């Protein structure tokens, strides 16, 4: 019987419709496993994996025939990342309170109401209502455990997750978590942490393999594309949770939850929502707390996460200690890196309660303070500032920004006055600190910015000359790009940028059948050739179609829509561009044969520019995710 099963497995691995890379990985694991397991045991385990792979492929084909993609369970897919039906944000609220009349219930209800109104799909796991099992036991596995004599929960549930034999309630919660973009834990703080029923959810749902592996944790974690946060009530006043209070610093209290659970699994951890002692204040004060929470929810999905030390700052070969170069870099600083990794220094204040302030640079080009562009600029400053961002405006006409790239941009002598090459000379001037003061100032702003917004009226299918001058002079070689660092590997790959502009023509005129031509084509040189070239994550443009040709009410609606978008702007996904490593630098930066082969049968080209002679992907320079 054993030899028969091994023979069946070998036939699976030698051919069939399974992917070659999958067969190779199974074979490699099987060979490695013979060191510690019998070949029969390996055969049993990997036959189960192959069966799940086949079931997953079958269900995916069935859903494709039905014209939609189904969100599949982790047990079927072998991964916690399930395909999604649309770009609608999905939120999971994990809620733990016994009473529907509690303040926590009101906070939960506010969350559902406000996020649903924004178009989110919100699911609630009401742990007390469903009588969620809070104990991690062998009953969480529907098959026989592997080692009943020495039961190890983490190891047994990892194998059960791989084999699809976890209990149904765990599978259901993992389904919700897999589909969610944001997870909110709503609870009353019990004994300085979450209630037992919620801790049971954490213990049972965040199984090894599904929520983390030794290789995929912290900043490289499995949930690094998701956000999570704590929203909770306390029984003590805020002052009692201070660095001089009897309960101790709340930042220290939150470290095990936010670092040891959420960040460990890779989540981008948003600042917590703390309702300080609502049971000790009057109804008016409680209402004010809920009002503040509702206001925050309006822009929650766009919030920046808390800061944690990146995984690659630690040396895995030396007990995961901070690398010497990291310690040296922070040697003279007053505060430690984080609450936990404090290096024996003072703890960074409020680093577990407040996210670092995001900085926005708004490069603005219009001559009139009464223009629609001025109103759009003012709205951006107002809304982003209200979110806690620091916003700087470079008002190019107001400062009379020099729009011409000349030798005057260099304070020292040029290297080759007989044959002046601007790009080469300004690169050397940047390296030597000899650029003109106005360029230095704009580069300072750009260096500090997390998001750059270019606000302008479209002139002749592109930016005005004064803004093009800013681009030519500020984005110098060496500072903004090098031959090695450009496109998806660009110097500004950790920054976001976007265009916000008005047109003189109606939207229909900028269509694929309109007289001006497709706006996606018009935007390619700006968004790919400038922003993406420097590495920016390019957000979809904000286009105000012909505001001078509509009435005041329509212009008001445009600005209202812009204000709404600004609430979540920092959390938006960028436009898609073909990664740099898809091109072969040794062959003229042409698409690699394997990339072309992979996309051979597709109707549309990769991008507007790299279209491969096919139809252009519709709206790929106007909307993210297409």
C-alpha positions in Angstrom: 0.0 0.0 0.0 2.8 2.4 0.9 4.6 1.7 -2.4 1.4 2.3 -4.3 0.8 5.7 -2.6 4.4 6.7 -3.3 4.0 5.6 -7.0 0.8 7.7 -7.3 2.6 10.7 -5.8 5.5 10.3 -8.2 3.1 10.2 -11.1 1.5 13.5 -9.9 5.0 15.1 -9.7 6.1 13.9 -13.1 3.4 15.5 -15.1 -0.3 16.4 -15.2 -1.8 19.8 -15.4 -0.1 21.1 -12.2 2.3 24.0 -12.7 6.0 23.2 -13.2 7.1 25.5 -10.4 4.6 23.9 -8.0 5.8 20.4 -9.0 9.4 21.4 -8.3 8.6 22.9 -4.9 6.7 19.7 -3.9 9.6 17.5 -5.1 12.1 19.6 -3.2 10.1 19.5 0.0 9.6 15.7 -0.4 13.3 15.1 -0.8 14.1 17.3 2.2 11.4 15.7 4.3 12.9 12.2 4.0 15.5 13.3 6.5 12.9 13.5 9.3 9.8 11.7 8.1 9.1 8.4 6.5 8.6 8.5 2.7 5.1 7.1 3.3 4.2 10.0 5.6 5.6 12.5 3.1 3.5 10.9 0.4 0.4 11.1 2.5 1.0 14.8 3.2 1.8 15.9 -0.3 -1.0 13.9 -1.9 -3.3 16.1 0.3 -1.5 19.3 -1.0 -1.9 18.2 -4.6 -5.6 17.4 -4.1 -6.2 20.9 -2.6 -4.3 22.5 -5.5 -6.5 20.6 -8.0 -9.7 21.5 -6.1 -8.6 25.2 -6.1 -7.9 25.2 -9.9 -11.3 23.6 -10.5 -13.2 26.1 -8.5 -11.3 29.0 -10.1 -12.2 27.7 -13.6 -15.8 27.3 -12.5 -16.0 30.9 -11.2 -14.3 32.2 -14.4 -17.0 30.5 -16.5 -19.6 32.3 -14.4 -18.0 35.6 -15.3 -16.7 36.5 -11.8 -13.9 35.6 -9.5 -14.9 34.0 -6.2 -13.1 34.7 -3.0 -11.8 31.3 -2.1 -10.9 29.9 1.4 -7.4 29.6 2.6 -7.6 25.8 2.8 -8.4 25.6 -0.9 -6.0 28.3 -2.1 -3.1 27.4 0.1 -2.7 31.1 0.8 -4.4 33.8 2.8 -4.5 36.2 -0.1 -7.7 35.6 -1.9 -8.7 37.3 -5.2 -11.2 40.1 -4.7 -14.4 40.9 -6.7 -13.9 44.6 -6.9 -11.9 47.6 -5.6 -14.4 48.2 -2.8 -12.6 48.3 0.5 -13.6 45.6 2.9 -13.5 46.0 6.7 -13.7 43.4 9.4 -14.7 44.6 12.9 -13.8 42.1 15.6 -16.1 43.1 18.4 -16.1 42.0 22.0 -18.7 43.3 24.5 -21.6 41.6 26.1 -24.1 44.5 26.0 -25.8 46.1 23.0 -26.3 49.2 25.2 -22.6 49.7 25.9 -20.4 52.5 24.8 -18.3 49.9 22.8 -21.5 48.9 21.0 -22.1 52.6 20.1 -18.5 52.9 18.8 -18.9 49.7 16.8 -22.2 50.9 15.3 -20.6 54.3 14.4 -17.8 52.4 12.6 -20.3 50.3 10.6 -22.4 53.3 9.7 -19.6 55.7 8.6 -17.5 53.2 6.7 -20.6 51.7 4.9 -21.6 55.2 3.9 -18.2 55.6 2.3 -18.9 52.5 0.1 -16.9 50.0 2.2 -18.2 46.5 2.8 -18.2 45.9 6.6 -18.4 42.6 8.4 -18.7 42.3 12.1 -17.5 39.3 14.2 -19.6 39.8 17.3 -17.7 37.3 19.5 -20.1 37.2 22.5 -23.2 37.0 20.2 -21.8 34.0 18.3 -20.4 32.5 21.5 -17.0 32.3 20.0 -14.9 29.5 21.6 -12.0 31.2 23.4 -9.9 28.2 24.2 -7.2 26.8 21.9 -7.6 23.0 22.1 -7.3 19.9 19.9 -11.0 20.3 19.1 -9.9 23.0 16.7 -8.7 20.3 14.3 -11.3 18.1 12.6 -8.8 15.3 11.7 -6.6 13.3 14.0 -3.8 15.2 15.5 -0.3 14.2 14.5 1.2 13.9 17.9 -1.5 13.2 20.6 1.1 12.3 23.2 2.8 15.7 23.1 0.2 18.1 21.6 1.7 21.3 20.3 -1.1 23.7 19.3 0.9 25.9 17.0 2.4 23.0 15.1 -0.8 21.0 14.9 -3.0 23.9 13.7 -0.4 24.8 11.1 -0.6 21.3 9.6 -4.4 21.4 9.9 -4.5 24.8 8.0 -2.3 23.3 5.3 -4.6 20.2 5.0 -7.9 22.1 5.3 -8.9 20.4 8.6 -9.3 23.4 10.9 -12.7 23.8 12.7 -15.4 25.6 10.7 -15.5 28.6 13.0 -11.8 29.2 12.5 -12.2 28.8 8.7 -15.0 31.4 8.7 -13.0 34.0 10.6 -10.0 33.4 8.4 -12.2 33.9 5.4 -13.3 37.3 6.7 -9.7 38.2 7.6 -8.4 37.1 4.2 -10.9 39.3 2.4 -10.5 42.4 4.6 -8.4 45.4 3.8 -8.8 46.9 7.3 -9.4 45.1 10.6 -10.6 47.0 13.7 -10.6 45.4 17.1 -13.3 47.0 19.2 -13.3 46.1 22.9 -13.1 47.3 26.6 -9.6 47.0 28.0 -9.5 44.2 30.6 -6.4 43.8 32.8 -4.3 46.0 30.5 -5.1 44.0 27.3 -7.9 42.5 25.3 -10.7 40.4 26.9 -10.2 36.7 27.0 -12.7 36.0 24.3 -10.9 38.3 21.9 -7.5 36.8 22.9 -9.1 33.4 22.0 -9.9 34.8 18.6 -6.3 35.9 18.2 -4.9 32.5 19.4 -7.2 30.4 17.2 -7.5 32.5 14.0 -3.9 33.7 13.6 -2.6 30.2 13.0 1.0 29.5 12.1 1.3 29.3 8.3 -1.8 31.3 7.7 -0.9 34.5 9.6 2.9 34.2 9.9 5.9 32.0 9.2 9.5 32.3 10.4 10.4 33.9 7.1 7.3 36.1 6.8 6.7 38.2 9.9 7.1 41.8 11.1 7.6 44.2 8.1 7.9 41.2 5.7 4.7 39.7 7.2 1.9 37.9 5.4 -0.5 40.7 6.1 1.7 43.6 5.0 -0.9 44.8 2.5 -3.6 45.1 5.2 -4.2 47.6 7.9 -5.3 46.9 11.5 -6.0 48.9 14.6 -7.2 48.8 18.2 -10.3 50.8 19.3 -11.0 50.4 23.0 -12.3 51.9 26.2 -10.4 52.2 29.4 -11.6 52.2 33.0 -9.0 54.8 34.1 -8.4 58.4 33.0 -5.7 59.3 30.5 -3.4 60.8 33.2 -3.2 57.5 35.0 -1.8 55.9 31.8 1.0 58.5 31.4 4.7 58.1 31.9 4.2 59.4 35.5 0.9 57.8 36.1 0.2 54.8 38.4 -0.9 52.5 35.5 2.3 53.3 33.5 2.8 54.6 30.0 0.0 53.5 27.6 2.7 53.3 24.9 4.3 50.5 26.9 1.0 48.8 27.6 0.2 48.7 23.8 3.5 47.3 22.7 2.7 43.6 23.1 -0.6 44.0 21.2 0.5 46.3 18.4 4.0 45.0 17.9 3.7 41.5 19.2 0.5 40.6 17.4 -0.5 43.0 14.7 3.0 44.1 13.4 4.3 40.6 13.9 1.8 39.4 11.3 2.8 42.2 9.0 -0.2 44.5 9.4 0.3 48.2 8.8 -0.8 49.3 12.3 -2.9 52.5 12.5 -2.9 54.6 15.7 -5.3 53.3 18.3 -8.6 55.0 19.0 -8.7 55.3 22.8 -11.9 56.2 24.6 -10.6 57.3 28.0 -12.9 56.2 30.9 -16.3 56.8 29.2 -18.1 55.3 32.2 -16.7 58.2 34.4 -17.9 61.1 32.3 -21.4 62.5 31.4 -23.5 61.8 28.3 -22.3 65.0 26.6 -18.6 64.0 27.0 -19.4 60.5 25.7 -21.2 62.0 22.7 -18.1 64.2 22.0 -15.9 61.0 22.0 -18.2 59.3 19.4 -18.3 62.5 17.3 -14.5 62.6 17.2 -14.4 58.9 16.3 -16.9 59.5 13.4 -14.8 62.4 12.2 -11.7 60.2 12.2 -13.5 57.4 10.4 -14.0 59.7 7.4 -10.3 59.6 6.6 -9.3 56.4 8.4 -8.4 54.3 5.3 -6.0 57.1 4.2 -4.1 57.3 7.5 -0.4 56.6 7.7 0.5 53.7 10.0 2.6 53.7 13.1 6.4 53.3 12.7 8.2 50.1 13.6 11.9 49.2 13.0 12.1 47.3 9.6 13.0 43.6 9.7 16.1 44.1 7.7 17.6 46.3 10.4 18.2 43.1 12.4 20.8 40.4 11.8 19.2 36.9 11.7 22.6 35.3 12.0 23.3 37.0 15.2 20.2 36.4 17.2 18.1 39.1 15.4 20.1 41.9 17.0 20.2 45.4 15.5 22.9 45.5 12.8 26.0 47.5 13.8 25.4 50.0 11.0 21.8 50.7 12.2 23.0 51.2 15.8 25.8 53.5 14.6 23.3 55.5 12.5 21.2 56.2 15.5 24.0 56.6 18.0 23.7 60.3 18.8 19.9 60.3 19.0 18.1 61.1 22.3 15.3 58.5 21.8 15.4 54.8 21.1 14.1 53.4 17.8 10.8 52.1 19.3 9.2 51.4 22.7 10.6 47.8 22.6 13.8 48.4 20.7 14.8 51.3 22.8 18.6 50.6 22.9 18.7 51.7 26.6 17.6 55.2 25.6 14.5 57.2 26.4 11.4 55.8 24.9 10.1 57.7 21.8 7.1 59.6 23.1 3.6 58.5 21.9 5.1 56.3 19.2 2.5 53.6 19.9 -0.4 56.2 20.1 0.3 58.6 17.3 1.6 58.0 13.7 4.4 60.2 12.5 3.1 63.3 10.7 2.9 63.0 7.0 4.4 65.8 4.9 2.8 67.0 1.7 4.3 69.2 -0.9 1.9 71.0 -3.2 3.6 72.4 -6.3 1.1 75.0 -7.6 1.0 76.9 -10.8 -1.7 79.5 -11.5 -1.5 83.3 -11.7 -4.8 84.1 -10.0 -5.9 83.7 -6.4 -9.5 83.7 -7.6 -9.1 80.7 -10.0 -10.6 77.3 -9.8 -7.1 75.9 -9.4 -6.6 78.1 -6.4 -9.8 76.7 -4.8 -8.6 73.2 -5.5 -5.2 74.0 -3.9 -6.9 75.6 -0.9 -9.1 72.5 -0.4 -6.1 70.2 -0.5 -4.3 72.3 2.1 -7.4 72.5 4.4 -8.4 68.9 4.3 -4.9 67.4 4.6 -4.0 69.8 7.4 -7.1 68.7 9.2 -5.9 65.1 9.0 -2.7 66.1 10.8 -0.5 66.4 7.7 2.1 69.2 7.4 1.5 70.9 4.0 4.0 73.1 2.2 3.0 75.0 -1.0 5.4 76.0 -3.7 3.4 78.8 -5.3 5.5 79.1 -8.5 4.0 82.3 -9.9 4.0 84.0 -6.4 7.7 83.3 -5.9 8.5 84.1 -9.5 10.2 80.8 -10.0 12.8 80.8 -12.7 11.6 78.5 -15.4 14.7 78.2 -17.6 17.5 75.7 -17.1 20.7 77.6 -17.5 24.3 77.8 -16.2 23.0 80.3 -13.6 21.6 77.3 -11.7 25.2 76.5 -10.6 26.9 78.7 -8.1 30.5 77.7 -8.9 32.3 77.4 -12.2 30.9 75.0 -14.7 33.1 72.0 -15.7 32.8 72.4 -19.4 31.8 75.9 -20.5 32.7 75.2 -24.2 30.1 72.4 -24.4 27.6 73.0 -21.6 25.5 69.9 -20.7 22.9 70.9 -18.2 22.1 67.4 -16.8 25.8 66.5 -16.3 26.8 69.9 -14.9 23.9 70.1 -12.4 24.5 66.5 -11.3 28.1 67.5 -10.4 26.8 70.7 -8.8 24.3 68.7 -6.6 27.1 66.4 -5.5 29.3 69.4 -4.6 26.5 71.4 -3.0 26.8 74.2 -5.6 23.2 74.4 -6.9 21.4 77.7 -6.7 19.5 78.5 -3.5 16.0 78.2 -5.1 16.7 74.7 -6.3 18.2 73.7 -2.9 15.0 75.0 -1.2 12.7 73.0 -3.5 14.8 69.9 -3.2 14.6 70.3 0.6 10.8 70.3 0.4 10.7 67.4 -1.9 13.1 65.3 0.2 10.9 65.8 3.3 7.6 65.1 1.5 5.7 61.8 1.6 3.2 63.0 -1.0 3.7 65.5 -3.9 0.6 67.1 -5.6 1.1 69.1 -8.8 -1.9 71.5 -9.1 -2.2 73.3 -12.5 -4.3 74.2 -15.5 -3.4 72.0 -18.5 -1.6 74.1 -21.1 -1.1 72.6 -24.5 -1.7 69.0 -23.3 0.9 69.2 -20.5 2.0 71.3 -17.5 2.5 75.1 -17.8 6.0 76.2 -18.7 6.7 77.5 -15.2 5.9 74.0 -13.7 8.0 72.3 -16.4 10.8 74.6 -15.4 10.4 73.3 -11.8 10.6 69.7 -13.1 13.7 70.5 -15.3 15.6 72.3 -12.5 14.6 70.5 -9.3 14.7 66.9 -10.5 18.4 66.9 -11.2 20.4 63.8 -12.1 21.9 62.2 -9.1 19.3 63.7 -6.8 16.1 62.5 -8.5 17.4 59.6 -10.6 20.4 57.7 -11.7 20.9 55.1 -14.5 20.6 52.4 -11.8 17.8 53.9 -9.8 14.8 54.8 -11.9 11.3 53.6 -12.6 10.2 50.9 -10.1 13.7 51.0 -8.5 13.7 54.8 -8.5 15.1 57.0 -5.8 11.6 58.3 -4.8 10.0 54.8 -4.6 8.9 55.4 -1.0 7.0 58.6 -2.0 3.7 59.2 -3.7 2.9 61.8 -6.3 -0.1 62.8 -8.4 -1.4 65.3 -10.9 -4.4 67.5 -10.1 -5.4 69.7 -13.0 -8.1 71.5 -14.9 -8.8 71.1 -18.6 -10.2 73.5 -21.2 -12.1 70.8 -23.0 -14.9 68.4 -22.0 -14.2 64.9 -21.0 -15.7 63.4 -24.2 -13.1 65.3 -26.3 -10.3 63.5 -24.4 -11.7 60.0 -25.1 -10.4 57.3 -27.5 -12.8 58.6 -30.1 -12.6 62.3 -29.2 -10.8 65.1 -31.2 -8.1 65.6 -28.5 -7.3 61.9 -28.2 -7.3 59.6 -25.3 -6.4 61.3 -22.0 -4.5 58.1 -21.0 -2.1 58.7 -23.9 -1.8 62.4 -23.0 -0.8 61.6 -19.4 1.8 58.9 -20.2 4.7 61.3 -20.7 4.0 63.1 -17.4 3.1 60.1 -15.2 5.5 57.6 -16.6 8.2 59.7 -18.1 8.6 62.1 -15.1 6.9 60.7 -12.0 7.3 57.0 -12.4 10.8 57.5 -13.9 11.9 59.0 -10.6 10.3 56.1 -8.7 7.2 57.8 -7.4 4.2 55.7 -6.6 1.8 57.6 -9.0 -1.7 58.1 -7.7 -4.6 58.4 -10.2 -4.9 62.0 -11.4 -7.6 64.4 -10.2 -9.1 65.8 -13.4 -11.4 68.8 -13.3 -13.1 68.7 -16.7 -13.6 72.1 -18.2 -14.7 74.0 -15.0 -14.8 77.3 -16.9 -17.6 75.9 -19.1 -20.0 74.9 -16.3 -22.0 76.8 -13.7 -21.1 77.5 -10.1 -23.1 74.5 -8.8 -21.2 72.1 -11.0 -17.9 73.6 -9.9 -18.9 73.3 -6.3 -19.7 69.6 -6.9 -16.2 69.1 -8.4 -14.6 70.6 -5.3 -16.8 68.6 -3.0 -15.7 65.4 -4.8 -12.1 66.4 -4.4 -12.5 67.1 -0.7 -14.0 63.6 -0.3 -11.2 62.0 -2.2 -8.6 63.9 -0.1 -10.0 62.2 3.1 -8.5 58.9 2.0 -5.8 60.1 -0.5 -2.8 58.9 1.5 -4.2 55.4 1.6 -4.9 55.0 -2.2 -3.3 52.4 -4.3 -1.1 53.7 -7.1 -1.4 53.2 -10.8 0.2 50.2 -12.3 3.4 50.3 -14.3 5.5 47.4 -15.7 8.3 46.6 -13.1 11.9 47.4 -14.1 13.0 43.8 -13.8 10.6 42.9 -16.7 13.1 44.5 -19.1 16.5 43.1 -20.1 19.2 45.8 -19.7 21.6 43.8 -21.8 19.3 43.8 -24.8 18.3 47.5 -25.0 15.8 47.3 -22.1 13.3 45.3 -24.1 10.7 43.2 -22.4 12.1 39.8 -21.4 10.9 36.9 -23.6 9.3 35.2 -20.6 7.3 38.4 -19.8 6.1 38.6 -23.4 5.3 34.9 -23.4 3.3 35.3 -20.1 1.1 38.0 -21.6 1.0 36.5 -25.2 -2.7 35.7 -25.2 -4.0 38.8 -23.5 -6.2 41.3 -25.3 -4.5 44.4 -24.0 -0.9 45.6 -23.8 0.9 45.9 -20.5 0.6 49.7 -20.3 -0.2 52.7 -22.5 3.4 52.9 -23.6 4.5 49.3 -23.4 1.5 48.2 -25.4 3.2 45.4 -27.4 1.2 46.4 -30.5 -2.1 45.4 -28.8 -5.0 47.5 -27.7 -4.2 50.0 -24.9 -5.4 49.0 -21.5 -8.4 51.2 -20.9 -8.1 54.0 -18.3 -4.9 52.6 -16.9 -3.4 56.1 -16.5 -6.6 57.5 -15.0 -7.7 54.8 -12.5 -5.8 52.5 -10.2 -6.3 48.8 -10.3 -7.1 48.5 -14.1 
